[in-house]
């Protein structure tokens, strides 16, 4: 019996990260881009390259639970299901 090891970074189910990324990118675009998105998420104007850093994080897409929770609170995503967020379905 072959013993499989857990990969350091999951790569077999990229569809979930891709769907989450597309969902948040659409929200960012609806708000008018990176700077307005930063202001909504963090409640203040970005300093220096903070909006670009957040934009890069949004574009990479493998979000932590802490970041997803912050987005739920600040973007009013309370009624969005996990399926809508991670699978792009309603």
VOMI-396431 format. One record per residue (C-alpha): x, y, z. Coordinates in nm, 2 decimals. Example, Ala and Ser with C-alpha at 12.3 -4.5 7.8 and 13.67 -1.06 7.14 Angstrom:
<rs>
[[1.23, -0.45, 0.78]]
[[1.37, -0.11, 0.71]]
</rs>
This chain:
<rs>
[[0.00, 0.00, 0.00]]
[[0.14, 0.34, -0.11]]
[[0.15, 0.60, 0.17]]
[[0.05, 0.94, 0.04]]
[[0.18, 1.25, 0.21]]
[[-0.01, 1.57, 0.26]]
[[0.12, 1.84, 0.02]]
[[0.26, 2.16, 0.18]]
[[0.03, 2.36, -0.05]]
[[-0.29, 2.21, -0.19]]
[[-0.30, 2.22, -0.56]]
[[-0.56, 1.96, -0.67]]
[[-0.87, 2.17, -0.61]]
[[-0.77, 2.51, -0.74]]
[[-1.13, 2.58, -0.85]]
[[-1.22, 2.68, -0.50]]
[[-0.95, 2.95, -0.47]]
[[-1.03, 3.06, -0.83]]
[[-1.40, 3.11, -0.75]]
[[-1.33, 3.29, -0.43]]
[[-1.08, 3.51, -0.61]]
[[-1.33, 3.59, -0.88]]
[[-1.60, 3.67, -0.63]]
[[-1.38, 3.92, -0.43]]
[[-1.23, 4.07, -0.75]]
[[-1.59, 4.14, -0.87]]
[[-1.67, 4.31, -0.54]]
[[-1.35, 4.52, -0.56]]
[[-1.44, 4.62, -0.92]]
[[-1.80, 4.71, -0.81]]
[[-1.65, 4.94, -0.55]]
[[-1.43, 5.12, -0.80]]
[[-1.09, 4.96, -0.77]]
[[-0.82, 4.89, -0.52]]
[[-0.82, 5.22, -0.33]]
[[-1.20, 5.24, -0.26]]
[[-1.19, 4.86, -0.18]]
[[-0.92, 4.92, 0.08]]
[[-1.12, 5.21, 0.24]]
[[-1.43, 4.99, 0.27]]
[[-1.24, 4.69, 0.41]]
[[-1.02, 4.88, 0.66]]
[[-1.23, 5.19, 0.72]]
[[-0.95, 5.44, 0.63]]
[[-0.75, 5.57, 0.34]]
[[-0.45, 5.36, 0.24]]
[[-0.10, 5.48, 0.33]]
[[0.18, 5.43, 0.08]]
[[0.13, 5.11, -0.12]]
[[-0.12, 4.95, 0.12]]
[[-0.40, 4.95, -0.15]]
[[-0.16, 4.78, -0.39]]
[[-0.06, 4.52, -0.13]]
[[-0.43, 4.44, -0.06]]
[[-0.49, 4.43, -0.44]]
[[-0.21, 4.17, -0.47]]
[[-0.36, 3.97, -0.19]]
[[-0.70, 3.97, -0.36]]
[[-0.54, 3.87, -0.69]]
[[-0.35, 3.58, -0.54]]
[[-0.67, 3.44, -0.39]]
[[-0.58, 3.18, -0.12]]
[[-0.75, 3.37, 0.16]]
[[-0.72, 3.30, 0.53]]
[[-1.02, 3.25, 0.75]]
[[-0.94, 3.58, 0.92]]
[[-0.94, 3.77, 0.59]]
[[-1.26, 3.60, 0.48]]
[[-1.43, 3.70, 0.81]]
[[-1.31, 4.06, 0.77]]
[[-1.46, 4.06, 0.42]]
[[-1.79, 3.92, 0.55]]
[[-1.81, 4.20, 0.81]]
[[-1.70, 4.49, 0.59]]
[[-1.86, 4.40, 0.26]]
[[-2.19, 4.28, 0.41]]
[[-2.15, 3.92, 0.29]]
[[-2.36, 3.77, 0.57]]
[[-2.61, 3.61, 0.33]]
[[-2.35, 3.47, 0.09]]
[[-2.32, 3.09, 0.12]]
[[-2.00, 2.90, 0.11]]
[[-2.11, 2.75, -0.22]]
[[-2.15, 3.10, -0.37]]
[[-1.81, 3.21, -0.24]]
[[-1.60, 2.90, -0.31]]
[[-1.79, 2.74, -0.60]]
[[-1.95, 3.03, -0.77]]
[[-2.30, 2.89, -0.74]]
[[-2.62, 3.02, -0.59]]
</rs>
